[in-house]
Each structure stands twice: as C-alpha cells, then as structure tokens.
Amino acid sequence: MTTEQTRSPAGLVLPTYGRDDQSHPALNTPGYGSSALRYPKQPLQYLPQHLTEITGPLLGQDRCGEHDHDLTVQHDGEPQGERIIVSGRVLDSGGKPVPNTLVELWQANAAGRYLHQGDRHPAPLDPNFSGTGRCMTDAEGNYKFITIKPGAYPWRNHDNAWRPAHIHFSLCGQAFTQRLITQMYFPGDPLFYQDPIFNSVRDEKARERMISRFDLDTSVPEWALSYKFDMVLRGPEGSVFEDEEDDD
C-alpha cells in the first residue's frame, strides 16, 4: 500500500492509503458476480471531510471489553467447533510495528453461518458464538484472538459455489479514513481454486500472504491449535486490503 494525503477545502490533511492496482482485484471482477452491483459506474466525487470525520471517534483501549479478544467465553456456554488461536503482528513497511491500533474481526461459526439476518444458509446457529471480536495491538504491534475455526459456506455465485473458511479483519488506524479490511484464509483449503474472491487478487504472492501459517509452537497442548497471520500496511510485502463493501 502507498500512503496518500489529500487536503480538504478547509485545509485539513486527510490520511488515506492508495489503492494497489497491481495486486488488488479490478473493481468489476466478472467472476465475482456481486461486483457488477457494487462497483462505481460514474466518476468518483470528492466528499468533503471535516475535523469530526478525520479525528474521531477515538479508537483506543476503552473500545475493548474484557473478553472481546476471546470469542469462546463471551456467552454462558462454550461454542461448538474447533478452538483455535489466531495471532500475529500489524506492521508498516520495513517491518516497523504499528502499536495501539484497534483490530476487529468477524466470521462465520463452525457450521459456516453468520449471526446476521441476511444469512439464510440452512446451517445451525450457535447460541454461544457471536462471531465478532476486537483487541488492541501492543507496543510491538502484536495482537491475539481466541476463537472457533469457521466453516465453509455456499454463496450462490456460480454452480456449487462455496467460500473457503476465512476470517475478516478490520484495522481502524487513527480515524475511519484509514480503515483497512482484509481476509485471512487457512492453509491447504481445497476450495481455493474455485473461489473468485480469493483468485481475483492478481498477484500470486499477494494471494499467498492472505493465507495464515499453522504454528505448532504457539499451540496450547490439549486445548487449541494456533495460526499466525501478520498484516502489513504497505510496501513490497503489503497485505491485500479490500473495499469496505466487499464483505462476503
């Protein structure tokens, strides 16, 4: 990702990240049917932003509850499925850590269903799993979640279409104008080859950076397996971030 700064009519500097068109999907990706309804068909218009949008809201530690990072203890009972640990670092170019930034995730449950009124997949909901979490990175850019491995789910994009298991991540930065979103996949998933969202990323190496790394060393014996997933804001090792509308 490249950093861009634009200036509003009021003279305020707007921190944003430039789009990496070499690895990012085209806005209209024919294989991904929903993109035909989502990509802009008219020239983009500048939306003035003022001090409220640029500096707020404050996205600090007070946004995180005691159990927000542990999706397995947020309800009265334990959720169904395989317990996993997902951890890594948020980094800038050159491996510089990004401290004190809000990391959010959302995902389907072990049966491949979201707790969302729009999800009509005939898989069971889990009363002990909401599928959302958040935490702050520490001084070295580290984050950590405890969750349940999500299941694959059908999504009607093409014949017998299934999305590979994945977790959505949102990095909020210091203001909403800096928000970045990506998806984390699991190694060895047999559904990679037929998923147009995954394959719309043009750079093969960039696609590989969307796949987490199984890490036995940080697994907890007899309790949970562990996956590592670093998110790099920009540079040659930058992660692939998506538009906020593309949230399948």
Residue pairs with C-beta under 8 A, 6 or more apart in sequence:
1 17
1 18
1 20
1 180
1 233
1 234
1 235
1 238
1 241
2 17
2 18
2 20
2 234
3 15
3 16
3 17
3 18
3 234
4 16
4 17
4 18
5 13
5 14
5 15
5 16
6 13
6 14
6 16
7 13
7 14
8 14
8 48
8 49
8 50
8 54
9 48
10 48
10 50
12 49
12 50
12 51
12 54
13 54
14 49
14 54
14 177
15 54
15 173
15 174
15 175
15 177
15 178
16 177
16 178
17 178
17 180
17 233
17 234
17 241
20 238
20 240
22 202
22 203
23 201
23 202
23 203
23 206
23 240
24 201
24 202
24 240
24 241
24 242
25 32
25 35
25 197
25 200
25 201
25 202
26 200
27 35
27 39
27 40
27 243
28 35
28 36
28 39
29 35
29 196
29 200
30 36
31 157
31 158
31 196
31 199
31 200
32 157
32 196
32 197
32 200
33 157
33 158
34 157
34 246
34 248
35 246
38 243
38 245
38 246
49 177
53 175
53 176
53 177
54 175
54 177
55 174
55 175
56 175
59 101
59 102
59 172
59 173
59 174
59 175
60 100
60 102
60 136
61 100
61 136
63 102
63 134
64 102
64 134
64 135
64 136
67 73
67 74
68 74
68 133
68 134
68 135
69 133
69 134
69 135
69 144
69 145
69 146
70 133
70 145
70 146
70 147
71 79
71 129
71 130
71 131
71 132
71 133
71 145
71 146
71 147
71 148
72 78
72 79
72 83
72 146
72 147
72 148
73 146
74 128
74 129
74 130
75 127
75 128
75 129
75 130
76 128
77 127
77 128
78 128
79 109
79 110
79 126
79 128
79 129
79 148
80 109
80 110
80 111
80 126
80 128
80 129
80 148
81 109
81 110
81 111
81 126
81 129
81 148
81 149
81 151
82 110
82 148
82 149
82 225
83 146
83 147
83 148
83 149
83 223
83 224
83 225
84 146
84 147
84 148
84 149
84 224
84 225
84 226
84 227
85 144
85 145
85 146
85 218
85 219
85 220
85 224
85 225
85 226
85 227
86 105
86 144
86 145
86 146
86 147
86 167
86 184
86 212
86 226
86 227
86 229
87 142
87 143
87 144
87 145
87 218
87 226
87 227
87 228
87 229
88 142
88 143
88 228
88 229
88 230
88 231
89 97
89 137
89 140
89 141
89 142
89 143
89 230
89 231
90 97
90 98
90 101
90 103
90 137
90 141
90 143
90 171
90 230
90 231
90 233
91 97
91 98
91 141
91 230
91 231
91 232
91 233
92 98
92 232
92 233
92 234
92 235
93 232
93 233
93 234
93 235
93 238
94 235
97 137
97 139
97 140
97 141
97 142
98 137
98 141
98 233
99 137
99 138
99 139
99 140
99 141
100 136
100 137
100 138
100 139
101 136
101 137
101 141
101 171
101 172
101 173
101 174
102 134
102 135
102 136
102 171
102 172
103 134
103 135
103 136
103 137
103 143
103 169
103 170
103 171
103 172
104 132
104 133
104 134
104 169
104 170
104 172
105 132
105 133
105 134
105 145
105 147
105 167
105 168
105 169
105 170
106 114
106 131
106 132
106 133
106 167
106 168
106 170
107 114
107 131
107 147
107 150
107 166
107 167
107 168
108 114
108 119
108 131
108 150
108 151
108 153
109 115
109 123
109 125
109 126
109 129
109 131
109 148
109 150
109 151
110 126
110 129
110 148
110 149
110 150
110 151
111 123
111 124
111 126
111 151
112 121
112 123
112 150
112 151
112 152
112 153
112 165
113 119
113 121
113 123
113 124
113 125
113 151
113 153
114 131
115 125
115 129
115 130
115 131
121 153
121 154
123 151
123 153
129 148
131 150
133 145
133 147
135 143
135 144
135 145
136 143
137 143
146 224
147 167
149 165
149 186
150 165
150 166
150 167
151 165
152 162
152 163
152 164
152 165
152 191
153 162
153 163
154 160
154 161
154 162
154 163
155 161
155 162
155 163
155 248
157 196
158 194
158 196
161 194
162 191
162 194
162 195
163 191
163 195
163 197
163 248
164 185
164 186
164 189
164 191
164 192
164 195
164 198
165 185
165 186
165 189
166 183
166 184
166 185
166 186
167 183
167 184
168 181
168 182
168 183
168 184
168 247
169 181
169 182
169 183
169 184
169 229
169 231
170 179
170 180
170 181
171 178
171 179
171 180
171 181
171 231
171 233
172 178
172 179
173 179
173 180
179 244
180 233
180 241
181 241
181 242
181 243
181 244
181 246
181 247
182 210
182 231
182 239
182 240
182 241
182 242
183 197
183 210
183 242
184 210
184 211
184 212
184 227
184 229
185 192
185 198
185 210
185 211
185 212
186 211
186 212
186 227
187 211
187 212
187 213
187 214
192 198
192 199
193 199
197 246
197 248
198 207
198 210
199 207
201 207
201 210
201 240
206 238
206 240
207 240
209 232
209 237
209 238
209 239
209 240
210 239
210 240
212 227
212 228
212 229
213 227
213 228
213 229
214 225
214 226
214 227
214 228
215 226
215 227
215 228
216 225
216 226
217 226
218 226
218 228
219 225
219 226
220 226
230 239
231 239
232 238
232 239
233 239
